[in-house]
Amino acid sequence: MAKITVCDICLDNDVLKEAKHRISLRGMRGLRLDLCNEHKNIPPKNTVEYVRFVYKVCLKINLTKEQAERMLKSR
């Protein structure tokens, strides 16, 4: 049986597309995004905006700026 990884952003919009790229933040395994070829316009890694974006898309949690900053500092 083949394993197909789905784009996290497309899945958030109830669309299934195969992911071609994986972006992760070193030291934080939970902050990983699987992306299709259409979704390359995401915030740069190691930024507060990236942490907030991943939590919103993958976990449906809206972090405040202060919470995201604490998470980046604690790694």
Stockholm file with secondary structure:
# STOCKHOLM 1.0

chainA/1-75         MAKITVCDICLDNDVLKEAKHRISLRGMRGLRLDLCNEHKNIPPKNTVEYVRFVYKVCLKINLTKEQAERMLKSR
#=GR chainA/1-75 SS CCCCCBCHHHHHTTCCCBCCEEEEETTEEEEEEEECTTCCCCCCTTSHHHHHHHHHHHHCCCCCHHHHHHHHHTC
#=GC SS_cons        CCCCCBCHHHHHTTCCCBCCEEEEETTEEEEEEEECTTCCCCCCTTSHHHHHHHHHHHHCCCCCHHHHHHHHHTC
//
